[in-house]
Every structure is written in structure tokens, then in C-alpha cells.
Amino acid sequence: MKGISHFISGVAAASFCPWAVQAAQEGNPLYFILGGAFGLLPDTLDFKFYRFFYRHEMYVDPDPENPDPQAIADALADAVRRAGEEGRRVRIKLNTIRLGADFWRQYVVKFDPDAGEVLVRFGPVVNTGQVPVPGTGGDERVGRAKLAFPVVQTYDATTSVDIFDGPTFAFTRDESGRVVIHFLPWHREWSHSFVIGALFALAGWALWSWKAAVVIMAGYSIHVLEDQLGFMGSNLFFPFSRRRFPGIHLMRSGDALPNFTTVWTSCLLIFWNLYRQGPPSIYNFSFLQLLVYGAVLPLGLFAAAIYFVRRLSGGGEESEEIDLSDEWGDPKMS
């Protein structure tokens, strides 16, 4: 999910603690700040700190003057071979191709486990907003390299590389001799662990009180649980386990409806907790009424609006879900 969704979820978690509401009413917002901050912290640790210290064995740095898709495909296939033959984790970084202050050459990588190969194709030049520049169509050449070992895909079949910092892949051999593909291995490797959250909670207990520890743990945990709704999953019990538990594939981090629903529902929960723990109100309503009039009806209207906009734009029902495994959409790639 987006950062704002994690932040407001942490604040909502704090609002369920009576002492947090009472302190806020007395002019002390500490617990709400802790809930929001630690609801955001796991991703902050990864994207603002850890990614810059992550070590890579291999780097792919395409030539902007003579982009060669075959060289990229060969490098990825070589990384898979090393992981399979040497039985160790091999990490490879795909660098972006900057052409100017606001221009980047896009390229797409696709792992095909069924065919046992990796394919690379260069796309158009895009600006920093990832919008293609008119007149800069993609390259028809396709880099194709056979993989020396069967691979296990744990994320999307295709990955676009375009602006700012490029992605990292890690390849590890499993017990059956297959090579498992890990996308952004530095993300959720250790930061998204309930154990790490508990350590932060203990630190909060030492600095403030057990009440702060409860809020910290709640905010941190809600972030971890929300991320399990997606595809990547997390290492939930680091350092006691190195296993990344897969997500349940219900949503993607950038999906509009789940993020909007999370923010809206969190605001409703915060409102409800302030209402029920505050002084008597002139207007009284139940939690069920709040859900129906505050959540079901507006969110239903929002979902219906998205549906009809897609229908009117010609997308239809078929465009509601994009099959990224066939994202290339070019018979030359088959």
C-alpha cells in the first residue's frame, strides 16, 4: 500500500487505545504520532536506508548509445546459472538508462518459466512521469537467453525498468534444484517482521511506558498485515526465520480502490473511537449505522463510479484485471 494508507492505519490502530484518546483530549498527541510513525516505519527503513547499503554481485549497465537487449538477457541468465551451480544467493542490479534531465529509455524484462528463458525488449523513451515521448517507439529486437535451471516466479512475470533507480533480483537454489526469483530482495527482508516490531515496542516501553509500547506494536503490525494482502509477502519472523511468507495476492500496492478504502475506513474508525470515548453528543448513532452510511454506501458508489468510467472509456469488464504474464502483447515475443 501507499505510505498515506500505512500512516493513517497506524493512527487508527492508536485510536483503539483509550489512553491515546484521553491524552489527545488533554493536548498530548504522542500516542497518535507514534501510531502513524511506526505504521510508516517498515517501508521507511527499506526505501530510505537499507536499499542503499544492499550489496550486489552483478550490475547491468546498458549503453545508452547502443542499447543491446541480448546483453541484458545474457547477464540475467548468467546470474541464474551461478545461483544454480554454486548453490548460493546471487544478486543482480538492473540500472536505468538516463538520456537527459527528463528522459529515460525504458526496457522490459520477462521471465518465462514454462519456456525456460528470459526475454528483454527496449521500449520507448519516457519522461520522469513515465509517459512515452511521441515518436520514440520501442525497439523490435528481442534479447532471448535460455536458463540453465528451472525457475520459480514469485512476483510479476514482467518488470519495467525506466526512471530513477532500477530493480534488483536475487536468485537462490531451492531443495529441488530450481532457482527461485526474488524481486526487490532488500524490501521486506527483515524490516517487515513482528519480531522487529516487538523490539521497537520494547524501546518505546523503556523511553515512555507500556502504553507507548502497545501503540508502537499495533502500528507496526498493521503495516505488516496490510502488506500481506499483496504479492511480495514478508519475512514475518526475522531473525528467527529467513523465510519470506508469500502474500495472498488480493491487491497491488498502487491500486486506487484498496488504498482509498483503507484511508477512508481508517478515518471512520478514528472518528468512531473519538466519538465513543468522548463526552456525550447531541446526535447518537451505532457502529452499524456508521458502517452503512459512512463506509458501505460511499465506497460502493466509488467502486461503481470506477466501473462506469471504465465502461464509458471503452475498457469494459475485460480491462478490470490486467494479466501481467501476457503484458508484452506482441506476437514477436511468443
C-alpha positions as CSV (number, residue, x, y, z in Angstrom):
1,M,0.0,0.0,0.0
2,K,0.9,3.6,-0.3
3,G,2.6,5.5,2.5
4,I,-0.5,7.5,3.4
5,S,-2.5,4.3,3.8
6,H,0.0,2.8,6.2
7,F,0.3,6.1,8.1
8,I,-3.4,6.6,8.7
9,S,-3.8,2.9,9.5
10,G,-1.3,3.3,12.3
11,V,-3.2,6.3,13.6
12,A,-6.4,4.3,13.5
13,A,-4.8,1.5,15.5
14,A,-3.7,4.0,18.1
15,S,-7.2,5.3,18.4
16,F,-8.4,2.0,19.8
17,C,-6.3,2.6,22.9
18,P,-8.4,4.6,25.4
19,W,-5.2,6.2,26.9
20,A,-4.3,7.6,23.4
21,V,-7.7,9.3,23.0
22,Q,-7.6,10.6,26.6
23,A,-4.1,12.0,26.1
24,A,-5.1,13.7,22.9
25,Q,-8.1,15.3,24.6
26,E,-5.7,16.7,27.1
27,G,-3.5,18.1,24.4
28,N,-0.9,15.4,24.2
29,P,-0.8,13.8,20.7
30,L,2.1,11.5,21.4
31,Y,0.3,8.2,21.0
32,F,-1.3,9.2,17.7
33,I,2.1,10.3,16.4
34,L,3.7,7.0,17.5
35,G,0.9,5.0,15.8
36,G,1.3,6.9,12.5
37,A,5.1,7.0,12.6
38,F,5.5,3.3,13.3
39,G,2.8,2.5,10.8
40,L,5.0,4.1,8.2
41,L,8.4,2.9,9.6
42,P,8.9,-0.5,7.9
43,D,8.9,1.0,4.4
44,T,10.9,4.0,5.5
45,L,13.7,1.6,6.8
46,D,13.8,-0.2,3.4
47,F,13.4,2.7,0.9
48,K,15.2,5.4,2.7
49,F,18.1,3.5,4.3
50,Y,18.6,-0.3,3.7
51,R,18.4,-0.2,-0.1
52,F,21.5,2.0,-0.2
53,F,23.6,-0.5,1.8
54,Y,22.4,-3.6,-0.1
55,R,25.2,-5.4,-1.8
56,H,25.0,-6.8,-5.4
57,E,27.3,-9.3,-7.1
58,M,26.4,-8.3,-10.6
59,Y,25.4,-5.0,-12.2
60,V,23.7,-4.5,-15.6
61,D,24.5,-1.0,-17.1
62,P,23.1,-0.7,-20.6
63,D,24.9,1.5,-23.1
64,P,22.5,4.5,-23.8
65,E,24.2,5.0,-27.3
66,N,23.8,1.3,-28.3
67,P,21.2,-0.5,-26.2
68,D,21.5,-4.2,-26.6
69,P,18.7,-6.3,-25.2
70,Q,20.7,-9.5,-25.7
71,A,23.4,-8.4,-23.3
72,I,20.8,-7.9,-20.6
73,A,19.2,-11.2,-21.2
74,D,22.6,-13.0,-21.1
75,A,23.5,-11.3,-17.8
76,L,20.3,-12.4,-16.2
77,A,20.7,-15.9,-17.5
78,D,24.3,-16.0,-16.1
79,A,23.0,-14.9,-12.7
80,V,20.5,-17.8,-12.7
81,R,23.3,-20.2,-13.7
82,R,25.6,-19.1,-11.0
83,A,22.9,-19.4,-8.3
84,G,22.0,-22.9,-9.6
85,E,25.6,-24.2,-9.9
86,E,27.1,-22.6,-6.8
87,G,24.1,-23.0,-4.5
88,R,24.2,-19.5,-3.2
89,R,22.3,-16.3,-3.5
90,V,23.2,-14.2,-6.5
91,R,22.0,-10.6,-6.6
92,I,21.9,-8.6,-9.8
93,K,21.0,-4.9,-10.2
94,L,19.4,-3.6,-13.4
95,N,20.4,0.1,-13.9
96,T,18.2,2.6,-15.6
97,I,19.1,4.4,-18.8
98,R,19.1,8.2,-18.4
99,L,19.1,10.1,-21.6
100,G,18.7,13.6,-20.3
101,A,17.2,15.8,-17.5
102,D,13.7,14.4,-18.1
103,F,14.2,11.5,-20.5
104,W,14.8,7.8,-19.8
105,R,14.9,4.7,-22.1
106,Q,12.5,2.1,-20.9
107,Y,13.2,-1.6,-21.2
108,V,11.1,-4.6,-20.0
109,V,12.4,-8.0,-18.6
110,K,10.3,-11.1,-18.7
111,F,11.0,-14.5,-17.1
112,D,9.2,-17.3,-18.8
113,P,9.4,-20.4,-16.5
114,D,7.5,-22.6,-19.0
115,A,9.9,-21.9,-21.9
116,G,12.9,-21.8,-19.6
117,E,14.1,-18.5,-20.8
118,V,14.4,-14.8,-20.1
119,L,13.4,-12.1,-22.6
120,V,14.3,-8.4,-22.8
121,R,12.9,-5.7,-25.1
122,F,13.5,-2.0,-25.2
123,G,10.5,0.3,-25.1
124,P,10.0,4.0,-25.9
125,V,11.8,6.9,-24.3
126,V,9.7,8.1,-21.3
127,N,9.7,11.2,-19.2
128,T,10.0,11.2,-15.4
129,G,6.3,10.8,-15.2
130,Q,6.7,7.5,-17.2
131,V,4.8,8.9,-20.1
132,P,6.1,7.9,-23.5
133,V,7.7,10.6,-25.6
134,P,5.9,10.9,-29.0
135,G,8.0,9.5,-31.9
136,T,10.2,7.2,-29.7
137,G,8.7,3.8,-30.3
138,G,10.1,0.6,-28.9
139,D,12.8,-1.5,-30.4
140,E,11.6,-4.6,-32.3
141,R,14.7,-6.5,-31.3
142,V,14.2,-9.1,-28.5
143,G,17.0,-10.4,-26.3
144,R,16.4,-14.0,-25.5
145,A,18.5,-16.3,-23.3
146,K,18.0,-19.9,-22.2
147,L,18.0,-20.5,-18.5
148,A,20.3,-23.3,-17.2
149,F,17.9,-24.2,-14.4
150,P,14.2,-24.3,-13.9
151,V,13.0,-21.1,-12.3
152,V,10.2,-20.3,-9.8
153,Q,8.5,-17.0,-10.4
154,T,7.3,-15.4,-7.1
155,Y,6.2,-12.0,-8.5
156,D,5.0,-10.5,-11.8
157,A,6.3,-12.2,-14.9
158,T,7.4,-8.8,-16.4
159,T,9.3,-5.9,-14.9
160,S,9.6,-2.5,-16.5
161,V,12.8,-0.6,-15.9
162,D,12.6,3.1,-16.7
163,I,13.1,6.0,-14.2
164,F,15.3,6.8,-11.3
165,D,16.7,3.6,-9.6
166,G,16.5,0.2,-11.3
167,P,15.2,-3.0,-9.7
168,T,17.2,-5.8,-8.0
169,F,16.7,-9.5,-8.5
170,A,18.1,-12.2,-6.2
171,F,18.3,-15.8,-7.3
172,T,18.5,-18.7,-4.9
173,R,18.5,-22.5,-5.4
174,D,15.9,-24.4,-3.5
175,E,16.0,-28.0,-2.3
176,S,14.5,-29.4,-5.6
177,G,17.3,-27.8,-7.7
178,R,15.1,-25.0,-9.0
179,V,16.2,-21.3,-8.9
180,V,13.7,-19.0,-7.1
181,I,13.4,-15.5,-8.4
182,H,13.1,-12.8,-5.7
183,F,12.1,-9.3,-6.8
184,L,13.5,-6.4,-4.7
185,P,15.0,-8.8,-2.2
186,W,16.1,-5.9,0.0
187,H,12.4,-4.9,0.5
188,R,10.7,-6.7,3.4
189,E,13.7,-8.8,4.0
190,W,13.9,-8.0,7.8
191,S,12.0,-4.7,8.3
192,H,8.6,-6.3,8.0
193,S,8.9,-8.6,10.9
194,F,6.8,-8.9,14.0
195,V,9.9,-9.5,16.0
196,I,11.5,-6.2,14.9
197,G,8.2,-4.5,15.8
198,A,8.4,-6.0,19.2
199,L,11.9,-4.7,19.7
200,F,10.8,-1.2,18.8
201,A,7.9,-1.6,21.2
202,L,10.3,-2.6,24.0
203,A,12.4,0.5,23.2
204,G,9.2,2.6,23.5
205,W,8.4,1.0,26.8
206,A,11.9,2.0,28.1
207,L,11.6,5.5,26.8
208,W,7.9,6.2,27.7
209,S,5.7,3.4,29.1
210,W,4.0,0.2,28.3
211,K,1.1,2.2,26.8
212,A,3.5,3.6,24.2
213,A,4.8,0.0,23.5
214,V,1.3,-1.2,22.8
215,V,0.7,1.6,20.3
216,I,4.1,1.1,18.6
217,M,3.4,-2.6,18.2
218,A,-0.1,-2.1,16.9
219,G,1.0,0.5,14.3
220,Y,4.0,-1.6,13.2
221,S,1.9,-4.8,13.0
222,I,-0.9,-3.3,11.0
223,H,1.6,-2.3,8.3
224,V,3.0,-5.8,8.1
225,L,-0.5,-7.4,7.9
226,E,-1.6,-4.9,5.2
227,D,1.4,-5.8,3.1
228,Q,0.5,-9.5,3.2
229,L,-2.6,-8.7,1.1
230,G,-0.3,-8.1,-1.9
231,F,2.0,-10.3,-3.9
232,M,5.5,-9.9,-2.5
233,G,5.0,-11.1,1.1
234,S,7.3,-10.5,4.0
235,N,9.8,-12.2,6.3
236,L,7.4,-12.2,9.3
237,F,9.7,-13.7,12.0
238,F,13.2,-12.4,11.2
239,P,15.7,-13.1,12.7
240,F,14.3,-16.5,13.9
241,S,13.3,-17.3,10.3
242,R,14.7,-16.3,6.9
243,R,11.6,-17.5,5.1
244,R,9.5,-14.9,3.2
245,F,5.8,-15.8,3.6
246,P,4.1,-15.1,0.3
247,G,1.3,-12.6,0.1
248,I,-2.3,-13.6,-0.6
249,H,-2.5,-11.8,-3.9
250,L,-5.6,-9.7,-3.2
251,M,-4.2,-6.3,-4.4
252,R,-1.2,-4.4,-5.6
253,S,0.5,-1.6,-3.7
254,G,-0.6,1.1,-6.2
255,D,-4.2,0.0,-6.7
256,A,-6.5,3.0,-6.2
257,L,-9.6,1.3,-4.7
258,P,-7.8,-0.6,-1.9
259,N,-5.7,2.4,-0.9
260,F,-8.8,4.7,-0.9
261,T,-10.8,2.1,1.0
262,T,-8.0,1.8,3.6
263,V,-7.7,5.6,4.1
264,W,-11.5,6.1,4.3
265,T,-12.1,3.2,6.7
266,S,-9.3,4.3,8.9
267,C,-10.7,7.8,9.1
268,L,-14.1,6.3,10.1
269,L,-12.5,4.2,12.8
270,I,-10.7,7.2,14.2
271,F,-13.9,9.2,14.2
272,W,-15.8,6.3,15.9
273,N,-13.2,5.9,18.6
274,L,-13.1,9.6,19.3
275,Y,-16.9,9.7,19.4
276,R,-17.4,6.7,21.7
277,Q,-14.7,7.8,24.1
278,G,-15.6,11.5,24.1
279,P,-18.2,13.5,26.0
280,P,-21.9,12.8,25.3
281,S,-23.0,14.0,21.9
282,I,-26.3,15.6,20.8
283,Y,-26.5,13.1,18.0
284,N,-26.3,9.4,18.8
285,F,-25.7,6.5,16.3
286,S,-24.5,3.0,16.4
287,F,-21.4,1.4,14.9
288,L,-23.6,-0.4,12.4
289,Q,-25.1,2.9,11.2
290,L,-21.6,4.3,10.8
291,L,-20.6,1.4,8.7
292,V,-23.7,1.5,6.5
293,Y,-23.8,5.3,5.9
294,G,-20.1,6.0,6.3
295,A,-18.5,3.0,4.6
296,V,-20.8,0.8,2.6
297,L,-22.7,3.4,0.7
298,P,-19.8,5.8,-0.2
299,L,-17.3,3.1,-1.0
300,G,-20.0,1.3,-3.1
301,L,-20.6,4.5,-5.0
302,F,-16.9,5.0,-5.5
303,A,-16.5,1.4,-6.9
304,A,-19.5,1.9,-9.1
305,A,-18.1,5.1,-10.4
306,I,-14.8,3.4,-11.3
307,Y,-16.7,0.7,-13.1
308,F,-18.8,3.0,-15.2
309,V,-15.8,5.2,-16.1
310,R,-14.0,2.2,-17.4
311,R,-17.1,1.1,-19.4
312,L,-17.5,4.6,-20.9
313,S,-13.8,4.8,-21.8
314,G,-14.2,1.5,-23.7
315,G,-12.3,-0.7,-21.3
316,G,-15.2,-2.9,-20.4
317,E,-15.1,-5.7,-18.0
318,E,-12.1,-7.3,-19.6
319,S,-9.9,-4.3,-18.6
320,E,-10.6,-4.6,-14.9
321,E,-7.8,-7.0,-14.4
322,I,-4.5,-6.8,-16.3
323,D,-2.8,-10.2,-16.9
324,L,0.8,-9.1,-16.5
325,S,2.0,-12.6,-17.5
326,D,1.0,-11.6,-21.1
327,E,1.8,-8.0,-20.8
328,W,4.0,-7.9,-23.8
329,G,1.1,-8.4,-26.2
330,D,3.4,-8.8,-29.2
331,P,3.3,-12.0,-31.4
332,K,7.0,-11.5,-32.0
333,M,7.6,-12.3,-28.3
334,S,5.8,-15.6,-28.4
